[in-house]
Amino acid sequence: MKLLKIITVFLFSILIISCKKNSETVAQEPVINSATPVTVAFPTDTLSINNDISINATATYLLKSDVKSNATGYLTNVRINLGDAVRKGQFLFSVQTKESRALGNTINKLDPSFRFSGVTTVTCPASGFVNSLNHQIGDYVQEGDILAGITDASSFGFVMNVPYEYHEMLINNKNLEINLPDGKTIYGHIAKLLPGVDPISQTEKVLVKPNDNVSIPENLIVTINLKHQQNDTGIYVPKSAVLTDETQTKFWVMKLKDKNTAVKIDIVKGVENNNNVQIISGNIGLKDQIITSGNYGLENNAKVKIEP
């Protein structure tokens, strides 16, 4: 009986010591801080974003005319060379029929006053430049044969493929800057929007005509600047501060309600560049602290800790 009491006292002492150690261990465990570390920045209203875009365009003559023979015979005169500038109605070729070459001298001998030659003239169908010359003096040609090719100078322009998302910019841009590879800048205007969109790239073809007569070689690649309609109203925040949903239709920022609490603020974006975004509307002031890092995945009224 005395042995049983000794064993009971011993076990009870061990139990008390164990509980005391557990309580000390619990007391010594560090308290977990659940606040998210973040960095913040203040908005500004003094920034102006240039959101212009540059698109490549190709110099093109849309209309090319063929100079065709109006009779079957021999070329007796060629008045042009490759690359010459020509005007509409200009005399280019002479064609003498085979029959007239055989009979002409006989008829003239019988009656010199008749002055029969059987020679017809071929004139230029449009003003422009000679881009091809297919025959020379003495060649025998058929009626309808193409003697030369003429690029129509009035059809010159720059063709660019513009993503349809910039369609409104095309409407707003009346005077366009055309930058040539040699550093020169000329100005032009949108002459025509072709009524169709490429099914793969979703771009539309746009013809830009220069305002002045310029001599530019075909297939030259230039850049054309499209300017956004400037809107300086609103304030600007760093781009990293703006969050969006999966469909990129809703946008918001996280701002500090107090030193340790972040709240979600819905916004409407304006123009943007690689670093900043314009805020057109939203409950944001210049003295608000906007979270720029650590904001991803934060819930409304989330606990945060500002890092230096």
NULUMTI-213514 format. One record per residue (C-alpha): residue in three letters; x negated, y, z. Coordinates in steps of 0.02 Angstrom, whole numbers, always signed. Layout:
r: ALA	u: X	v: Y	w: Z
...
% end
This chain:
r: MET	u: +0	v: +0	w: +0
r: LYS	u: -142	v: +119	w: +43
r: LEU	u: -228	v: +71	w: -122
r: LEU	u: -72	v: +114	w: -220
r: LYS	u: -65	v: +288	w: -140
r: ILE	u: -248	v: +318	w: -184
r: ILE	u: -219	v: +269	w: -367
r: THR	u: -63	v: +381	w: -378
r: VAL	u: -157	v: +532	w: -308
r: PHE	u: -300	v: +502	w: -429
r: LEU	u: -188	v: +493	w: -583
r: PHE	u: -92	v: +649	w: -528
r: SER	u: -256	v: +745	w: -510
r: ILE	u: -310	v: +695	w: -685
r: LEU	u: -142	v: +751	w: -757
r: ILE	u: -155	v: +923	w: -674
r: ILE	u: -333	v: +949	w: -739
r: SER	u: -281	v: +899	w: -917
r: CYS	u: -134	v: +1020	w: -920
r: LYS	u: -244	v: +1160	w: -858
r: LYS	u: -371	v: +1131	w: -999
r: ASN	u: -232	v: +1127	w: -1130
r: SER	u: -161	v: +1292	w: -1068
r: GLU	u: -335	v: +1370	w: -1075
r: THR	u: -360	v: +1306	w: -1254
r: VAL	u: -194	v: +1378	w: -1309
r: ALA	u: -234	v: +1543	w: -1228
r: GLN	u: -403	v: +1549	w: -1316
r: GLU	u: -332	v: +1518	w: -1494
r: PRO	u: -340	v: +1678	w: -1599
r: VAL	u: -179	v: +1762	w: -1653
r: ILE	u: -156	v: +1745	w: -1844
r: ASN	u: -134	v: +1912	w: -1931
r: SER	u: -6	v: +1891	w: -2074
r: ALA	u: -32	v: +2064	w: -2150
r: THR	u: -90	v: +2066	w: -2333
r: PRO	u: -248	v: +2168	w: -2367
r: VAL	u: -216	v: +2301	w: -2500
r: THR	u: -295	v: +2456	w: -2577
r: VAL	u: -196	v: +2614	w: -2615
r: ALA	u: -204	v: +2770	w: -2723
r: PHE	u: -107	v: +2932	w: -2741
r: PRO	u: -9	v: +2975	w: -2900
r: THR	u: -57	v: +3127	w: -3004
r: ASP	u: +38	v: +3247	w: -3116
r: THR	u: -111	v: +3328	w: -3202
r: LEU	u: -154	v: +3184	w: -3318
r: SER	u: -108	v: +3187	w: -3504
r: ILE	u: -113	v: +3022	w: -3598
r: ASN	u: -157	v: +3015	w: -3781
r: ASN	u: -64	v: +2863	w: -3846
r: ASP	u: -95	v: +2885	w: -4032
r: ILE	u: -128	v: +2732	w: -4140
r: SER	u: -233	v: +2708	w: -4296
r: ILE	u: -181	v: +2591	w: -4437
r: ASN	u: -283	v: +2538	w: -4588
r: ALA	u: -215	v: +2583	w: -4759
r: THR	u: -272	v: +2544	w: -4936
r: ALA	u: -284	v: +2668	w: -5080
r: THR	u: -173	v: +2604	w: -5219
r: TYR	u: -103	v: +2654	w: -5389
r: LEU	u: +69	v: +2577	w: -5385
r: LEU	u: +104	v: +2601	w: -5571
r: LYS	u: -10	v: +2544	w: -5712
r: SER	u: +41	v: +2573	w: -5894
r: ASP	u: -13	v: +2476	w: -6048
r: VAL	u: -60	v: +2562	w: -6211
r: LYS	u: +10	v: +2449	w: -6349
r: SER	u: -18	v: +2446	w: -6535
r: ASN	u: +130	v: +2509	w: -6636
r: ALA	u: +79	v: +2421	w: -6797
r: THR	u: -18	v: +2272	w: -6862
r: GLY	u: -184	v: +2321	w: -6940
r: TYR	u: -359	v: +2384	w: -6907
r: LEU	u: -417	v: +2507	w: -6775
r: THR	u: -495	v: +2653	w: -6866
r: ASN	u: -518	v: +2773	w: -6721
r: VAL	u: -540	v: +2755	w: -6531
r: ARG	u: -541	v: +2919	w: -6434
r: ILE	u: -565	v: +2855	w: -6255
r: ASN	u: -692	v: +2766	w: -6146
r: LEU	u: -672	v: +2665	w: -5988
r: GLY	u: -641	v: +2778	w: -5837
r: ASP	u: -590	v: +2931	w: -5937
r: ALA	u: -454	v: +3045	w: -5869
r: VAL	u: -310	v: +3056	w: -5993
r: ARG	u: -145	v: +3150	w: -6002
r: LYS	u: +26	v: +3098	w: -6061
r: GLY	u: +46	v: +3113	w: -6252
r: GLN	u: -143	v: +3121	w: -6285
r: PHE	u: -203	v: +3042	w: -6449
r: LEU	u: -296	v: +2880	w: -6407
r: PHE	u: -303	v: +2761	w: -6558
r: SER	u: -276	v: +2756	w: -6745
r: VAL	u: -211	v: +2598	w: -6828
r: GLN	u: -214	v: +2570	w: -7017
r: THR	u: -107	v: +2430	w: -7084
r: LYS	u: -186	v: +2295	w: -7192
r: GLU	u: -71	v: +2339	w: -7337
r: SER	u: -111	v: +2523	w: -7332
r: ARG	u: -296	v: +2487	w: -7332
r: ALA	u: -272	v: +2388	w: -7494
r: LEU	u: -148	v: +2505	w: -7579
r: GLY	u: -198	v: +2674	w: -7512
r: ASN	u: -341	v: +2710	w: -7631
r: THR	u: -239	v: +2657	w: -7783
r: ILE	u: -91	v: +2769	w: -7737
r: ASN	u: -205	v: +2917	w: -7703
r: LYS	u: -289	v: +2895	w: -7872
r: LEU	u: -119	v: +2900	w: -7958
r: ASP	u: -56	v: +3051	w: -7859
r: PRO	u: -186	v: +3137	w: -7747
r: SER	u: -52	v: +3255	w: -7680
r: PHE	u: +38	v: +3110	w: -7599
r: ARG	u: -105	v: +3086	w: -7474
r: PHE	u: -49	v: +2912	w: -7425
r: SER	u: -155	v: +2835	w: -7286
r: GLY	u: -44	v: +2711	w: -7193
r: VAL	u: -126	v: +2762	w: -7029
r: THR	u: -22	v: +2774	w: -6870
r: THR	u: -74	v: +2853	w: -6705
r: VAL	u: -55	v: +2782	w: -6530
r: THR	u: -31	v: +2906	w: -6388
r: CYS	u: -51	v: +2894	w: -6198
r: PRO	u: +108	v: +2844	w: -6104
r: ALA	u: +60	v: +2928	w: -5937
r: SER	u: -69	v: +3041	w: -5857
r: GLY	u: -204	v: +2951	w: -5762
r: PHE	u: -366	v: +2855	w: -5790
r: VAL	u: -420	v: +2721	w: -5913
r: ASN	u: -442	v: +2562	w: -5811
r: SER	u: -466	v: +2440	w: -5955
r: LEU	u: -514	v: +2450	w: -6139
r: ASN	u: -482	v: +2293	w: -6238
r: HIS	u: -527	v: +2338	w: -6419
r: GLN	u: -649	v: +2442	w: -6521
r: ILE	u: -657	v: +2518	w: -6695
r: GLY	u: -635	v: +2388	w: -6834
r: ASP	u: -536	v: +2262	w: -6729
r: TYR	u: -384	v: +2185	w: -6810
r: VAL	u: -233	v: +2197	w: -6693
r: GLN	u: -54	v: +2138	w: -6696
r: GLU	u: +94	v: +2249	w: -6659
r: GLY	u: +123	v: +2249	w: -6471
r: ASP	u: -56	v: +2202	w: -6427
r: ILE	u: -122	v: +2290	w: -6270
r: LEU	u: -260	v: +2409	w: -6323
r: ALA	u: -297	v: +2488	w: -6153
r: GLY	u: -232	v: +2505	w: -5975
r: ILE	u: -191	v: +2669	w: -5889
r: THR	u: -171	v: +2698	w: -5702
r: ASP	u: -30	v: +2822	w: -5671
r: ALA	u: -104	v: +2961	w: -5564
r: SER	u: +68	v: +3012	w: -5501
r: SER	u: +91	v: +2841	w: -5420
r: PHE	u: -65	v: +2857	w: -5310
r: GLY	u: -45	v: +2833	w: -5123
r: PHE	u: -102	v: +2739	w: -4969
r: VAL	u: -9	v: +2581	w: -4922
r: MET	u: -11	v: +2528	w: -4740
r: ASN	u: +74	v: +2385	w: -4647
r: VAL	u: +152	v: +2452	w: -4488
r: PRO	u: +222	v: +2342	w: -4347
r: TYR	u: +409	v: +2374	w: -4335
r: GLU	u: +393	v: +2422	w: -4152
r: TYR	u: +315	v: +2586	w: -4214
r: HIS	u: +461	v: +2626	w: -4330
r: GLU	u: +516	v: +2776	w: -4227
r: MET	u: +340	v: +2846	w: -4237
r: LEU	u: +352	v: +2844	w: -4427
r: ILE	u: +509	v: +2949	w: -4419
r: ASN	u: +432	v: +3075	w: -4299
r: ASN	u: +267	v: +3096	w: -4395
r: LYS	u: +286	v: +3222	w: -4535
r: ASN	u: +103	v: +3268	w: -4564
r: LEU	u: -21	v: +3125	w: -4553
r: GLU	u: -209	v: +3127	w: -4533
r: ILE	u: -297	v: +3015	w: -4660
r: ASN	u: -477	v: +2977	w: -4610
r: LEU	u: -594	v: +2928	w: -4752
r: PRO	u: -747	v: +2816	w: -4725
r: ASP	u: -865	v: +2962	w: -4765
r: GLY	u: -800	v: +3059	w: -4614
r: LYS	u: -684	v: +3177	w: -4710
r: THR	u: -503	v: +3202	w: -4659
r: ILE	u: -360	v: +3239	w: -4777
r: TYR	u: -175	v: +3256	w: -4740
r: GLY	u: -25	v: +3167	w: -4811
r: HIS	u: +158	v: +3127	w: -4785
r: ILE	u: +265	v: +2971	w: -4785
r: ALA	u: +338	v: +2955	w: -4960
r: LYS	u: +430	v: +2791	w: -4944
r: LEU	u: +475	v: +2652	w: -4822
r: LEU	u: +500	v: +2491	w: -4916
r: PRO	u: +665	v: +2411	w: -4859
r: GLY	u: +595	v: +2247	w: -4797
r: VAL	u: +491	v: +2169	w: -4657
r: ASP	u: +363	v: +2032	w: -4675
r: PRO	u: +441	v: +1877	w: -4593
r: ILE	u: +278	v: +1820	w: -4513
r: SER	u: +188	v: +1979	w: -4457
r: GLN	u: +348	v: +2082	w: -4433
r: THR	u: +269	v: +2231	w: -4519
r: GLU	u: +345	v: +2351	w: -4645
r: LYS	u: +255	v: +2427	w: -4794
r: VAL	u: +238	v: +2615	w: -4793
r: LEU	u: +179	v: +2726	w: -4937
r: VAL	u: +85	v: +2882	w: -4883
r: LYS	u: +50	v: +3014	w: -5017
r: PRO	u: -85	v: +3146	w: -4995
r: ASN	u: -24	v: +3325	w: -4988
r: ASP	u: -156	v: +3384	w: -5114
r: ASN	u: -226	v: +3309	w: -5273
r: VAL	u: -378	v: +3207	w: -5225
r: SER	u: -491	v: +3090	w: -5322
r: ILE	u: -504	v: +2930	w: -5221
r: PRO	u: -554	v: +2759	w: -5291
r: GLU	u: -427	v: +2619	w: -5286
r: ASN	u: -440	v: +2489	w: -5146
r: LEU	u: -531	v: +2608	w: -5028
r: ILE	u: -484	v: +2568	w: -4847
r: VAL	u: -444	v: +2719	w: -4737
r: THR	u: -366	v: +2743	w: -4564
r: ILE	u: -206	v: +2841	w: -4535
r: ASN	u: -164	v: +2913	w: -4363
r: LEU	u: +13	v: +2898	w: -4297
r: LYS	u: +48	v: +3015	w: -4152
r: HIS	u: +169	v: +2980	w: -4010
r: GLN	u: +293	v: +3116	w: -3969
r: GLN	u: +206	v: +3203	w: -3824
r: ASN	u: +296	v: +3197	w: -3657
r: ASP	u: +201	v: +3276	w: -3513
r: THR	u: +342	v: +3265	w: -3385
r: GLY	u: +327	v: +3140	w: -3244
r: ILE	u: +183	v: +3079	w: -3139
r: TYR	u: +47	v: +2951	w: -3173
r: VAL	u: -13	v: +2800	w: -3074
r: PRO	u: -152	v: +2674	w: -3106
r: LYS	u: -98	v: +2535	w: -3224
r: SER	u: -141	v: +2403	w: -3093
r: ALA	u: -4	v: +2475	w: -2981
r: VAL	u: +137	v: +2433	w: -3103
r: LEU	u: +218	v: +2261	w: -3089
r: THR	u: +346	v: +2180	w: -3204
r: ASP	u: +456	v: +2026	w: -3221
r: GLU	u: +429	v: +1880	w: -3341
r: THR	u: +529	v: +1963	w: -3481
r: GLN	u: +442	v: +2131	w: -3455
r: THR	u: +608	v: +2223	w: -3448
r: LYS	u: +600	v: +2282	w: -3267
r: PHE	u: +455	v: +2375	w: -3188
r: TRP	u: +415	v: +2425	w: -3010
r: VAL	u: +276	v: +2480	w: -2893
r: MET	u: +243	v: +2447	w: -2710
r: LYS	u: +221	v: +2600	w: -2600
r: LEU	u: +188	v: +2619	w: -2414
r: LYS	u: +340	v: +2660	w: -2309
r: ASP	u: +226	v: +2675	w: -2158
r: LYS	u: +49	v: +2626	w: -2115
r: ASN	u: +88	v: +2438	w: -2114
r: THR	u: +244	v: +2414	w: -2223
r: ALA	u: +260	v: +2409	w: -2414
r: VAL	u: +425	v: +2436	w: -2505
r: LYS	u: +475	v: +2399	w: -2685
r: ILE	u: +516	v: +2549	w: -2796
r: ASP	u: +596	v: +2523	w: -2968
r: ILE	u: +528	v: +2638	w: -3104
r: VAL	u: +549	v: +2685	w: -3286
r: LYS	u: +385	v: +2688	w: -3383
r: GLY	u: +332	v: +2817	w: -3509
r: VAL	u: +172	v: +2816	w: -3612
r: GLU	u: +20	v: +2721	w: -3554
r: ASN	u: -160	v: +2683	w: -3596
r: ASN	u: -288	v: +2560	w: -3531
r: ASN	u: -300	v: +2645	w: -3361
r: ASN	u: -141	v: +2741	w: -3319
r: VAL	u: +48	v: +2733	w: -3339
r: GLN	u: +169	v: +2878	w: -3345
r: ILE	u: +317	v: +2864	w: -3226
r: ILE	u: +470	v: +2951	w: -3298
r: SER	u: +588	v: +2908	w: -3156
r: GLY	u: +574	v: +2824	w: -2987
r: ASN	u: +572	v: +2875	w: -2803
r: ILE	u: +388	v: +2920	w: -2803
r: GLY	u: +304	v: +3081	w: -2747
r: LEU	u: +127	v: +3146	w: -2760
r: LYS	u: +99	v: +3114	w: -2573
r: ASP	u: +154	v: +2932	w: -2580
r: GLN	u: +23	v: +2797	w: -2562
r: ILE	u: +41	v: +2671	w: -2705
r: ILE	u: -33	v: +2497	w: -2689
r: THR	u: -156	v: +2461	w: -2828
r: SER	u: -225	v: +2291	w: -2776
r: GLY	u: -153	v: +2152	w: -2670
r: ASN	u: +21	v: +2202	w: -2732
r: TYR	u: +55	v: +2048	w: -2837
r: GLY	u: +190	v: +1938	w: -2757
r: LEU	u: +228	v: +2059	w: -2615
r: GLU	u: +407	v: +2057	w: -2554
r: ASN	u: +505	v: +2211	w: -2505
r: ASN	u: +457	v: +2269	w: -2329
r: ALA	u: +303	v: +2159	w: -2331
r: LYS	u: +171	v: +2185	w: -2197
r: VAL	u: +7	v: +2252	w: -2266
r: LYS	u: -162	v: +2310	w: -2205
r: ILE	u: -254	v: +2450	w: -2296
r: GLU	u: -433	v: +2410	w: -2341
r: PRO	u: -561	v: +2548	w: -2366
% end
